[in-house]
Amino acid sequence: MFDITTAQPLATFCKDCDACPQLFVDESAPPEQRIVLTDDFGSHVRMSAGQFGDLLAQAKNGALDTII
């Protein structure tokens, strides 16, 4: 279970609501689950730092540009 009170917040992705998507590091989780991305519907996705780094690299290279 993700405990938002013990995780380190890294980024918030909007400023217009009370339940904005956020990015956290959960140091108490196993390494393959330390990066946590929450959504504004109460769910979350966990991934390793390596997986998150790959996501960032792909985004920087334009692979996600067709989404928006």
N, CA, C and O atoms as a Tripos MOL2 file, in Angstrom:
@<TRIPOS>MOLECULE
protein
  272   271    68     0     0
PROTEIN
NO_CHARGES

@<TRIPOS>ATOM
      1 N           0.8430   -1.1900    0.0000 N.3       1 MET1
      2 CA          0.0000    0.0000    0.0000 C.3       1 MET1
      3 C           0.8830    1.2470    0.0000 C.2       1 MET1
      4 O           1.8550    1.3310    0.7510 O.2       1 MET1
      5 N           0.5440    2.1840   -0.8260 N.am      2 PHE2
      6 CA          1.3090    3.4240   -0.9290 C.3       2 PHE2
      7 C           0.9070    4.3770    0.1820 C.2       2 PHE2
      8 O          -0.2660    4.7240    0.3190 O.2       2 PHE2
      9 N           1.8880    4.8030    0.9780 N.am      3 ASP3
     10 CA          1.6460    5.7540    2.0670 C.3       3 ASP3
     11 C           2.2120    7.1090    1.6520 C.2       3 ASP3
     12 O           3.4180    7.3440    1.7150 O.2       3 ASP3
     13 N           1.3290    7.9750    1.2340 N.am      4 ILE4
     14 CA          1.7380    9.2970    0.7330 C.3       4 ILE4
     15 C           2.4440   10.1310    1.8020 C.2       4 ILE4
     16 O           3.2160   11.0310    1.4720 O.2       4 ILE4
     17 N           2.1880    9.8440    3.0670 N.am      5 THR5
     18 CA          2.7850   10.6400    4.1400 C.3       5 THR5
     19 C           4.2630   10.3360    4.3500 C.2       5 THR5
     20 O           4.9770   11.1480    4.9390 O.2       5 THR5
     21 N           4.7400    9.1750    3.8780 N.am      6 THR6
     22 CA          6.1480    8.8280    4.0610 C.3       6 THR6
     23 C           6.9630    8.9510    2.7820 C.2       6 THR6
     24 O           8.1910    8.8710    2.8280 O.2       6 THR6
     25 N           6.3160    9.1420    1.6570 N.am      7 ALA7
     26 CA          7.0160    9.2470    0.3800 C.3       7 ALA7
     27 C           7.4870   10.6810    0.1470 C.2       7 ALA7
     28 O           6.8660   11.6390    0.6060 O.2       7 ALA7
     29 N           8.5900   10.8020   -0.5720 N.am      8 GLN8
     30 CA          9.1520   12.1190   -0.8850 C.3       8 GLN8
     31 C           8.5420   12.6410   -2.1810 C.2       8 GLN8
     32 O           8.7220   12.0300   -3.2340 O.2       8 GLN8
     33 N           7.8180   13.7710   -2.1190 N.am      9 PRO9
     34 CA          7.2440   14.3340   -3.3520 C.3       9 PRO9
     35 C           8.3380   14.9520   -4.2220 C.2       9 PRO9
     36 O           9.2380   15.6240   -3.7190 O.2       9 PRO9
     37 N           8.2500   14.7150   -5.5350 N.am     10 LEU10
     38 CA          9.2160   15.2790   -6.4750 C.3      10 LEU10
     39 C           8.5950   16.3180   -7.3910 C.2      10 LEU10
     40 O           9.2290   17.3240   -7.7120 O.2      10 LEU10
     41 N           7.3490   16.0820   -7.8190 N.am     11 ALA11
     42 CA          6.7130   17.0020   -8.7660 C.3      11 ALA11
     43 C           5.1970   16.8790   -8.6630 C.2      11 ALA11
     44 O           4.6560   15.8160   -8.3550 O.2      11 ALA11
     45 N           4.5260   18.0070   -8.9300 N.am     12 THR12
     46 CA          3.0700   18.0540   -9.0580 C.3      12 THR12
     47 C           2.7800   18.5530  -10.4590 C.2      12 THR12
     48 O           3.3930   19.5170  -10.9180 O.2      12 THR12
     49 N           1.8370   17.8970  -11.1500 N.am     13 PHE13
     50 CA          1.6430   18.1560  -12.5720 C.3      13 PHE13
     51 C           0.4750   19.0590  -12.9200 C.2      13 PHE13
     52 O           0.1550   19.2130  -14.0990 O.2      13 PHE13
     53 N          -0.1600   19.6480  -11.9530 N.am     14 CYS14
     54 CA         -1.1470   20.6910  -12.2130 C.3      14 CYS14
     55 C          -1.2940   21.5240  -10.9520 C.2      14 CYS14
     56 O          -0.8080   21.1370   -9.8890 O.2      14 CYS14
     57 N          -1.9370   22.6200  -11.0580 N.am     15 LYS15
     58 CA         -2.1010   23.4950   -9.9000 C.3      15 LYS15
     59 C          -3.5590   23.9060   -9.6980 C.2      15 LYS15
     60 O          -3.8590   24.7380   -8.8410 O.2      15 LYS15
     61 N          -4.4750   23.3170  -10.4940 N.am     16 ASP16
     62 CA         -5.8490   23.8050  -10.5090 C.3      16 ASP16
     63 C          -6.8430   22.9790   -9.7060 C.2      16 ASP16
     64 O          -8.0350   23.2870   -9.6990 O.2      16 ASP16
     65 N          -6.3710   21.9270   -9.0250 N.am     17 CYS17
     66 CA         -7.3190   21.0890   -8.2980 C.3      17 CYS17
     67 C          -6.6930   20.5910   -7.0000 C.2      17 CYS17
     68 O          -5.5140   20.8290   -6.7400 O.2      17 CYS17
     69 N          -7.4830   19.9050   -6.1940 N.am     18 ASP18
     70 CA         -6.9860   19.3640   -4.9320 C.3      18 ASP18
     71 C          -6.3770   17.9720   -5.0870 C.2      18 ASP18
     72 O          -5.7480   17.4710   -4.1550 O.2      18 ASP18
     73 N          -6.5520   17.3470   -6.2350 N.am     19 ALA19
     74 CA         -6.0940   15.9740   -6.4230 C.3      19 ALA19
     75 C          -5.2360   15.8530   -7.6820 C.2      19 ALA19
     76 O          -5.4890   15.0020   -8.5340 O.2      19 ALA19
     77 N          -4.2300   16.7010   -7.7920 N.am     20 CYS20
     78 CA         -3.3790   16.7180   -8.9830 C.3      20 CYS20
     79 C          -2.5000   15.4760   -9.0490 C.2      20 CYS20
     80 O          -2.1160   14.9370   -8.0100 O.2      20 CYS20
     81 N          -2.1740   15.0120  -10.2590 N.am     21 PRO21
     82 CA         -1.2000   13.9400  -10.3970 C.3      21 PRO21
     83 C           0.1370   14.3800   -9.8000 C.2      21 PRO21
     84 O           0.5450   15.5330   -9.9410 O.2      21 PRO21
     85 N           0.8090   13.4440   -9.1330 N.am     22 GLN22
     86 CA          2.0790   13.7540   -8.4930 C.3      22 GLN22
     87 C           3.0820   12.6300   -8.7080 C.2      22 GLN22
     88 O           2.7130   11.4900   -8.9890 O.2      22 GLN22
     89 N           4.3550   12.9740   -8.5720 N.am     23 LEU23
     90 CA          5.4510   12.0290   -8.6690 C.3      23 LEU23
     91 C           6.1520   11.9680   -7.3190 C.2      23 LEU23
     92 O           6.4700   13.0030   -6.7330 O.2      23 LEU23
     93 N           6.3930   10.7520   -6.8230 N.am     24 PHE24
     94 CA          7.0110   10.5420   -5.5130 C.3      24 PHE24
     95 C           8.1490    9.5410   -5.6180 C.2      24 PHE24
     96 O           8.2260    8.7680   -6.5730 O.2      24 PHE24
     97 N           9.0400    9.5630   -4.6200 N.am     25 VAL25
     98 CA          9.9930    8.4920   -4.3790 C.3      25 VAL25
     99 C           9.6100    7.8680   -3.0500 C.2      25 VAL25
    100 O           9.5260    8.5560   -2.0320 O.2      25 VAL25
    101 N           9.3770    6.5690   -3.0600 N.am     26 ASP26
    102 CA          9.0230    5.8190   -1.8530 C.3      26 ASP26
    103 C          10.2200    4.9710   -1.4600 C.2      26 ASP26
    104 O          10.3750    3.8480   -1.9400 O.2      26 ASP26
    105 N          11.0650    5.5030   -0.5900 N.am     27 GLU27
    106 CA         12.3010    4.8230   -0.1810 C.3      27 GLU27
    107 C          12.0310    3.5330    0.5800 C.2      27 GLU27
    108 O          12.9180    2.6860    0.6730 O.2      27 GLU27
    109 N          10.8320    3.3610    1.1280 N.am     28 SER28
    110 CA         10.5150    2.1410    1.8770 C.3      28 SER28
    111 C          10.1150    0.9830    0.9620 C.2      28 SER28
    112 O           9.9940   -0.1530    1.4210 O.2      28 SER28
    113 N           9.9110    1.2580   -0.3130 N.am     29 ALA29
    114 CA          9.5000    0.2280   -1.2730 C.3      29 ALA29
    115 C          10.7270   -0.5040   -1.8350 C.2      29 ALA29
    116 O          11.8430    0.0100   -1.7620 O.2      29 ALA29
    117 N          10.5190   -1.6990   -2.3920 N.am     30 PRO30
    118 CA         11.6200   -2.3770   -3.0810 C.3      30 PRO30
    119 C          12.1060   -1.5180   -4.2560 C.2      30 PRO30
    120 O          11.3250   -0.7310   -4.7920 O.2      30 PRO30
    121 N          13.3600   -1.6460   -4.6640 N.am     31 PRO31
    122 CA         13.9080   -0.7980   -5.7260 C.3      31 PRO31
    123 C          13.0830   -0.7770   -7.0090 C.2      31 PRO31
    124 O          13.0070    0.2530   -7.6790 O.2      31 PRO31
    125 N          12.4730   -1.8890   -7.3520 N.am     32 GLU32
    126 CA         11.6990   -1.9380   -8.5930 C.3      32 GLU32
    127 C          10.3480   -1.2330   -8.4860 C.2      32 GLU32
    128 O           9.5910   -1.1870   -9.4560 O.2      32 GLU32
    129 N          10.0450   -0.6820   -7.3050 N.am     33 GLN33
    130 CA          8.7580   -0.0060   -7.0960 C.3      33 GLN33
    131 C           8.8940    1.3580   -6.4340 C.2      33 GLN33
    132 O           7.9010    1.8970   -5.9450 O.2      33 GLN33
    133 N          10.0720    1.9230   -6.4050 N.am     34 ARG34
    134 CA         10.3000    3.1610   -5.6380 C.3      34 ARG34
    135 C           9.7250    4.4270   -6.2560 C.2      34 ARG34
    136 O           9.3860    5.3600   -5.5280 O.2      34 ARG34
    137 N           9.6070    4.4830   -7.5590 N.am     35 ILE35
    138 CA          9.0460    5.6670   -8.2050 C.3      35 ILE35
    139 C           7.5360    5.4730   -8.2800 C.2      35 ILE35
    140 O           7.0570    4.4570   -8.7850 O.2      35 ILE35
    141 N           6.7950    6.4460   -7.7780 N.am     36 VAL36
    142 CA          5.3310    6.3370   -7.7260 C.3      36 VAL36
    143 C           4.7160    7.5510   -8.4180 C.2      36 VAL36
    144 O           5.0240    8.6940   -8.0830 O.2      36 VAL36
    145 N           3.8520    7.2870   -9.3770 N.am     37 LEU37
    146 CA          3.1170    8.3270  -10.0840 C.3      37 LEU37
    147 C           1.6450    8.1630   -9.7230 C.2      37 LEU37
    148 O           1.0350    7.1400  -10.0350 O.2      37 LEU37
    149 N           1.0800    9.1680   -9.0690 N.am     38 THR38
    150 CA         -0.3320    9.1120   -8.7010 C.3      38 THR38
    151 C          -1.1580    9.8450   -9.7460 C.2      38 THR38
    152 O          -0.6570   10.7250  -10.4460 O.2      38 THR38
    153 N          -2.4340    9.4720   -9.8440 N.am     39 ASP39
    154 CA         -3.3280   10.2170  -10.7260 C.3      39 ASP39
    155 C          -4.3810   10.9210   -9.8890 C.2      39 ASP39
    156 O          -4.3930   10.7960   -8.6640 O.2      39 ASP39
    157 N          -5.2540   11.6510  -10.5390 N.am     40 ASP40
    158 CA         -6.2650   12.4020   -9.8030 C.3      40 ASP40
    159 C          -7.5380   11.5880   -9.5770 C.2      40 ASP40
    160 O          -8.5770   12.1460   -9.2260 O.2      40 ASP40
    161 N          -7.4610   10.2740   -9.7750 N.am     41 PHE41
    162 CA         -8.5990    9.3810   -9.5340 C.3      41 PHE41
    163 C          -8.3390    8.4470   -8.3600 C.2      41 PHE41
    164 O          -9.1490    7.5600   -8.0900 O.2      41 PHE41
    165 N          -7.2160    8.6310   -7.6540 N.am     42 GLY42
    166 CA         -6.9010    7.8200   -6.4900 C.3      42 GLY42
    167 C          -6.0650    6.5850   -6.7700 C.2      42 GLY42
    168 O          -5.8590    5.7720   -5.8690 O.2      42 GLY42
    169 N          -5.5800    6.4230   -7.9860 N.am     43 SER43
    170 CA         -4.7410    5.2790   -8.3280 C.3      43 SER43
    171 C          -3.2850    5.7030   -8.4450 C.2      43 SER43
    172 O          -2.9670    6.8920   -8.4440 O.2      43 SER43
    173 N          -2.4110    4.7150   -8.5460 N.am     44 HIS44
    174 CA         -0.9970    5.0190   -8.7280 C.3      44 HIS44
    175 C          -0.3110    3.9170   -9.5230 C.2      44 HIS44
    176 O          -0.8040    2.7930   -9.6190 O.2      44 HIS44
    177 N           0.8340    4.2680  -10.0870 N.am     45 VAL45
    178 CA          1.6840    3.3480  -10.8270 C.3      45 VAL45
    179 C           3.0460    3.3830  -10.1610 C.2      45 VAL45
    180 O           3.5520    4.4520   -9.8200 O.2      45 VAL45
    181 N           3.6380    2.2120   -9.9750 N.am     46 ARG46
    182 CA          4.9850    2.1030   -9.4010 C.3      46 ARG46
    183 C           5.9420    1.6250  -10.4760 C.2      46 ARG46
    184 O           5.5710    0.8390  -11.3470 O.2      46 ARG46
    185 N           7.1790    2.1070  -10.4090 N.am     47 MET47
    186 CA          8.2070    1.6630  -11.3440 C.3      47 MET47
    187 C           9.5770    1.8640  -10.7210 C.2      47 MET47
    188 O           9.7250    2.5480   -9.7090 O.2      47 MET47
    189 N          10.5650    1.2580  -11.3400 N.am     48 SER48
    190 CA         11.9400    1.4340  -10.8760 C.3      48 SER48
    191 C          12.4780    2.7680  -11.3990 C.2      48 SER48
    192 O          11.8980    3.3850  -12.2920 O.2      48 SER48
    193 N          13.5930    3.1890  -10.8230 N.am     49 ALA49
    194 CA         14.2460    4.4100  -11.3060 C.3      49 ALA49
    195 C          14.6950    4.2300  -12.7570 C.2      49 ALA49
    196 O          14.6420    5.1750  -13.5440 O.2      49 ALA49
    197 N          15.1310    3.0320  -13.1080 N.am     50 GLY50
    198 CA         15.5370    2.7600  -14.4830 C.3      50 GLY50
    199 C          14.3810    2.8760  -15.4620 C.2      50 GLY50
    200 O          14.5290    3.4440  -16.5440 O.2      50 GLY50
    201 N          13.2280    2.3370  -15.0800 N.am     51 GLN51
    202 CA         12.0450    2.4490  -15.9330 C.3      51 GLN51
    203 C          11.6220    3.9050  -16.0880 C.2      51 GLN51
    204 O          11.2600    4.3390  -17.1810 O.2      51 GLN51
    205 N          11.6680    4.6530  -14.9950 N.am     52 PHE52
    206 CA         11.3070    6.0650  -15.0660 C.3      52 PHE52
    207 C          12.2940    6.8300  -15.9430 C.2      52 PHE52
    208 O          11.8950    7.7020  -16.7150 O.2      52 PHE52
    209 N          13.5830    6.5060  -15.8240 N.am     53 GLY53
    210 CA         14.5880    7.1370  -16.6700 C.3      53 GLY53
    211 C          14.3380    6.8570  -18.1420 C.2      53 GLY53
    212 O          14.5240    7.7370  -18.9820 O.2      53 GLY53
    213 N          13.9180    5.6360  -18.4630 N.am     54 ASP54
    214 CA         13.5920    5.2900  -19.8440 C.3      54 ASP54
    215 C          12.3870    6.0940  -20.3260 C.2      54 ASP54
    216 O          12.3750    6.5780  -21.4580 O.2      54 ASP54
    217 N          11.3840    6.2350  -19.4800 N.am     55 LEU55
    218 CA         10.2030    7.0460  -19.8150 C.3      55 LEU55
    219 C          10.6100    8.4860  -20.1060 C.2      55 LEU55
    220 O          10.1540    9.0740  -21.0870 O.2      55 LEU55
    221 N          11.4570    9.0510  -19.2660 N.am     56 LEU56
    222 CA         11.9240   10.4220  -19.4850 C.3      56 LEU56
    223 C          12.7070   10.5550  -20.7840 C.2      56 LEU56
    224 O          12.5170   11.5100  -21.5380 O.2      56 LEU56
    225 N          13.5870    9.5940  -21.0390 N.am     57 ALA57
    226 CA         14.3850    9.6430  -22.2700 C.3      57 ALA57
    227 C          13.4890    9.5900  -23.5030 C.2      57 ALA57
    228 O          13.7000   10.3360  -24.4600 O.2      57 ALA57
    229 N          12.4960    8.7160  -23.4820 N.am     58 GLN58
    230 CA         11.5880    8.6320  -24.6180 C.3      58 GLN58
    231 C          10.7840    9.9180  -24.7880 C.2      58 GLN58
    232 O          10.5580   10.3750  -25.9080 O.2      58 GLN58
    233 N          10.3540   10.4970  -23.6690 N.am     59 ALA59
    234 CA          9.6050   11.7590  -23.7410 C.3      59 ALA59
    235 C          10.4860   12.8710  -24.3090 C.2      59 ALA59
    236 O          10.0370   13.6580  -25.1420 O.2      59 ALA59
    237 N          11.7280   12.9330  -23.8620 N.am     60 LYS60
    238 CA         12.6500   13.9590  -24.3580 C.3      60 LYS60
    239 C          12.9310   13.7970  -25.8500 C.2      60 LYS60
    240 O          13.1670   14.7790  -26.5540 O.2      60 LYS60
    241 N          12.9050   12.5610  -26.3240 N.am     61 ASN61
    242 CA         13.1700   12.2900  -27.7370 C.3      61 ASN61
    243 C          11.9270   12.4330  -28.6150 C.2      61 ASN61
    244 O          11.9940   12.2180  -29.8250 O.2      61 ASN61
    245 N          10.8040   12.7920  -28.0160 N.am     62 GLY62
    246 CA          9.6000   13.0610  -28.7850 C.3      62 GLY62
    247 C           8.6500   11.8900  -28.9560 C.2      62 GLY62
    248 O           7.6340   12.0290  -29.6380 O.2      62 GLY62
    249 N           8.9410   10.7470  -28.3640 N.am     63 ALA63
    250 CA          8.1150    9.5680  -28.5480 C.3      63 ALA63
    251 C           6.6950    9.7440  -28.0170 C.2      63 ALA63
    252 O           5.7810    9.0430  -28.4520 O.2      63 ALA63
    253 N           6.5040   10.6630  -27.0930 N.am     64 LEU64
    254 CA          5.1790   10.8690  -26.5150 C.3      64 LEU64
    255 C           4.4620   12.1080  -27.0500 C.2      64 LEU64
    256 O           3.3750   12.4460  -26.5830 O.2      64 LEU64
    257 N           5.0610   12.7780  -28.0170 N.am     65 ASP65
    258 CA          4.5000   14.0190  -28.5280 C.3      65 ASP65
    259 C           3.1350   13.8470  -29.1860 C.2      65 ASP65
    260 O           2.3460   14.7920  -29.2070 O.2      65 ASP65
    261 N           2.8410   12.6900  -29.7140 N.am     66 THR66
    262 CA          1.5470   12.4910  -30.3860 C.3      66 THR66
    263 C           0.3850   12.3470  -29.4060 C.2      66 THR66
    264 O          -0.7760   12.3870  -29.8120 O.2      66 THR66
    265 N           0.6910   12.1800  -28.1150 N.am     67 ILE67
    266 CA         -0.3640   12.0400  -27.1030 C.3      67 ILE67
    267 C          -1.1030   13.3550  -26.8840 C.2      67 ILE67
    268 O          -2.3220   13.3710  -26.7130 O.2      67 ILE67
    269 N          -0.3590   14.4520  -26.8920 N.am     68 ILE68
    270 CA         -0.9780   15.7520  -26.6130 C.3      68 ILE68
    271 C          -1.0110   16.6250  -27.8530 C.2      68 ILE68
    272 O          -1.4970   17.7540  -27.8010 O.2      68 ILE68
@<TRIPOS>BOND
     1     1     2 1
     2     2     3 1
     3     3     4 2
     4     3     5 am
     5     5     6 1
     6     6     7 1
     7     7     8 2
     8     7     9 am
     9     9    10 1
    10    10    11 1
    11    11    12 2
    12    11    13 am
    13    13    14 1
    14    14    15 1
    15    15    16 2
    16    15    17 am
    17    17    18 1
    18    18    19 1
    19    19    20 2
    20    19    21 am
    21    21    22 1
    22    22    23 1
    23    23    24 2
    24    23    25 am
    25    25    26 1
    26    26    27 1
    27    27    28 2
    28    27    29 am
    29    29    30 1
    30    30    31 1
    31    31    32 2
    32    31    33 am
    33    33    34 1
    34    34    35 1
    35    35    36 2
    36    35    37 am
    37    37    38 1
    38    38    39 1
    39    39    40 2
    40    39    41 am
    41    41    42 1
    42    42    43 1
    43    43    44 2
    44    43    45 am
    45    45    46 1
    46    46    47 1
    47    47    48 2
    48    47    49 am
    49    49    50 1
    50    50    51 1
    51    51    52 2
    52    51    53 am
    53    53    54 1
    54    54    55 1
    55    55    56 2
    56    55    57 am
    57    57    58 1
    58    58    59 1
    59    59    60 2
    60    59    61 am
    61    61    62 1
    62    62    63 1
    63    63    64 2
    64    63    65 am
    65    65    66 1
    66    66    67 1
    67    67    68 2
    68    67    69 am
    69    69    70 1
    70    70    71 1
    71    71    72 2
    72    71    73 am
    73    73    74 1
    74    74    75 1
    75    75    76 2
    76    75    77 am
    77    77    78 1
    78    78    79 1
    79    79    80 2
    80    79    81 am
    81    81    82 1
    82    82    83 1
    83    83    84 2
    84    83    85 am
    85    85    86 1
    86    86    87 1
    87    87    88 2
    88    87    89 am
    89    89    90 1
    90    90    91 1
    91    91    92 2
    92    91    93 am
    93    93    94 1
    94    94    95 1
    95    95    96 2
    96    95    97 am
    97    97    98 1
    98    98    99 1
    99    99   100 2
   100    99   101 am
   101   101   102 1
   102   102   103 1
   103   103   104 2
   104   103   105 am
   105   105   106 1
   106   106   107 1
   107   107   108 2
   108   107   109 am
   109   109   110 1
   110   110   111 1
   111   111   112 2
   112   111   113 am
   113   113   114 1
   114   114   115 1
   115   115   116 2
   116   115   117 am
   117   117   118 1
   118   118   119 1
   119   119   120 2
   120   119   121 am
   121   121   122 1
   122   122   123 1
   123   123   124 2
   124   123   125 am
   125   125   126 1
   126   126   127 1
   127   127   128 2
   128   127   129 am
   129   129   130 1
   130   130   131 1
   131   131   132 2
   132   131   133 am
   133   133   134 1
   134   134   135 1
   135   135   136 2
   136   135   137 am
   137   137   138 1
   138   138   139 1
   139   139   140 2
   140   139   141 am
   141   141   142 1
   142   142   143 1
   143   143   144 2
   144   143   145 am
   145   145   146 1
   146   146   147 1
   147   147   148 2
   148   147   149 am
   149   149   150 1
   150   150   151 1
   151   151   152 2
   152   151   153 am
   153   153   154 1
   154   154   155 1
   155   155   156 2
   156   155   157 am
   157   157   158 1
   158   158   159 1
   159   159   160 2
   160   159   161 am
   161   161   162 1
   162   162   163 1
   163   163   164 2
   164   163   165 am
   165   165   166 1
   166   166   167 1
   167   167   168 2
   168   167   169 am
   169   169   170 1
   170   170   171 1
   171   171   172 2
   172   171   173 am
   173   173   174 1
   174   174   175 1
   175   175   176 2
   176   175   177 am
   177   177   178 1
   178   178   179 1
   179   179   180 2
   180   179   181 am
   181   181   182 1
   182   182   183 1
   183   183   184 2
   184   183   185 am
   185   185   186 1
   186   186   187 1
   187   187   188 2
   188   187   189 am
   189   189   190 1
   190   190   191 1
   191   191   192 2
   192   191   193 am
   193   193   194 1
   194   194   195 1
   195   195   196 2
   196   195   197 am
   197   197   198 1
   198   198   199 1
   199   199   200 2
   200   199   201 am
   201   201   202 1
   202   202   203 1
   203   203   204 2
   204   203   205 am
   205   205   206 1
   206   206   207 1
   207   207   208 2
   208   207   209 am
   209   209   210 1
   210   210   211 1
   211   211   212 2
   212   211   213 am
   213   213   214 1
   214   214   215 1
   215   215   216 2
   216   215   217 am
   217   217   218 1
   218   218   219 1
   219   219   220 2
   220   219   221 am
   221   221   222 1
   222   222   223 1
   223   223   224 2
   224   223   225 am
   225   225   226 1
   226   226   227 1
   227   227   228 2
   228   227   229 am
   229   229   230 1
   230   230   231 1
   231   231   232 2
   232   231   233 am
   233   233   234 1
   234   234   235 1
   235   235   236 2
   236   235   237 am
   237   237   238 1
   238   238   239 1
   239   239   240 2
   240   239   241 am
   241   241   242 1
   242   242   243 1
   243   243   244 2
   244   243   245 am
   245   245   246 1
   246   246   247 1
   247   247   248 2
   248   247   249 am
   249   249   250 1
   250   250   251 1
   251   251   252 2
   252   251   253 am
   253   253   254 1
   254   254   255 1
   255   255   256 2
   256   255   257 am
   257   257   258 1
   258   258   259 1
   259   259   260 2
   260   259   261 am
   261   261   262 1
   262   262   263 1
   263   263   264 2
   264   263   265 am
   265   265   266 1
   266   266   267 1
   267   267   268 2
   268   267   269 am
   269   269   270 1
   270   270   271 1
   271   271   272 2
@<TRIPOS>SUBSTRUCTURE
     1 MET1         2 RESIDUE 1 A MET
     2 PHE2         6 RESIDUE 1 A PHE
     3 ASP3        10 RESIDUE 1 A ASP
     4 ILE4        14 RESIDUE 1 A ILE
     5 THR5        18 RESIDUE 1 A THR
     6 THR6        22 RESIDUE 1 A THR
     7 ALA7        26 RESIDUE 1 A ALA
     8 GLN8        30 RESIDUE 1 A GLN
     9 PRO9        34 RESIDUE 1 A PRO
    10 LEU10       38 RESIDUE 1 A LEU
    11 ALA11       42 RESIDUE 1 A ALA
    12 THR12       46 RESIDUE 1 A THR
    13 PHE13       50 RESIDUE 1 A PHE
    14 CYS14       54 RESIDUE 1 A CYS
    15 LYS15       58 RESIDUE 1 A LYS
    16 ASP16       62 RESIDUE 1 A ASP
    17 CYS17       66 RESIDUE 1 A CYS
    18 ASP18       70 RESIDUE 1 A ASP
    19 ALA19       74 RESIDUE 1 A ALA
    20 CYS20       78 RESIDUE 1 A CYS
    21 PRO21       82 RESIDUE 1 A PRO
    22 GLN22       86 RESIDUE 1 A GLN
    23 LEU23       90 RESIDUE 1 A LEU
    24 PHE24       94 RESIDUE 1 A PHE
    25 VAL25       98 RESIDUE 1 A VAL
    26 ASP26      102 RESIDUE 1 A ASP
    27 GLU27      106 RESIDUE 1 A GLU
    28 SER28      110 RESIDUE 1 A SER
    29 ALA29      114 RESIDUE 1 A ALA
    30 PRO30      118 RESIDUE 1 A PRO
    31 PRO31      122 RESIDUE 1 A PRO
    32 GLU32      126 RESIDUE 1 A GLU
    33 GLN33      130 RESIDUE 1 A GLN
    34 ARG34      134 RESIDUE 1 A ARG
    35 ILE35      138 RESIDUE 1 A ILE
    36 VAL36      142 RESIDUE 1 A VAL
    37 LEU37      146 RESIDUE 1 A LEU
    38 THR38      150 RESIDUE 1 A THR
    39 ASP39      154 RESIDUE 1 A ASP
    40 ASP40      158 RESIDUE 1 A ASP
    41 PHE41      162 RESIDUE 1 A PHE
    42 GLY42      166 RESIDUE 1 A GLY
    43 SER43      170 RESIDUE 1 A SER
    44 HIS44      174 RESIDUE 1 A HIS
    45 VAL45      178 RESIDUE 1 A VAL
    46 ARG46      182 RESIDUE 1 A ARG
    47 MET47      186 RESIDUE 1 A MET
    48 SER48      190 RESIDUE 1 A SER
    49 ALA49      194 RESIDUE 1 A ALA
    50 GLY50      198 RESIDUE 1 A GLY
    51 GLN51      202 RESIDUE 1 A GLN
    52 PHE52      206 RESIDUE 1 A PHE
    53 GLY53      210 RESIDUE 1 A GLY
    54 ASP54      214 RESIDUE 1 A ASP
    55 LEU55      218 RESIDUE 1 A LEU
    56 LEU56      222 RESIDUE 1 A LEU
    57 ALA57      226 RESIDUE 1 A ALA
    58 GLN58      230 RESIDUE 1 A GLN
    59 ALA59      234 RESIDUE 1 A ALA
    60 LYS60      238 RESIDUE 1 A LYS
    61 ASN61      242 RESIDUE 1 A ASN
    62 GLY62      246 RESIDUE 1 A GLY
    63 ALA63      250 RESIDUE 1 A ALA
    64 LEU64      254 RESIDUE 1 A LEU
    65 ASP65      258 RESIDUE 1 A ASP
    66 THR66      262 RESIDUE 1 A THR
    67 ILE67      266 RESIDUE 1 A ILE
    68 ILE68      270 RESIDUE 1 A ILE
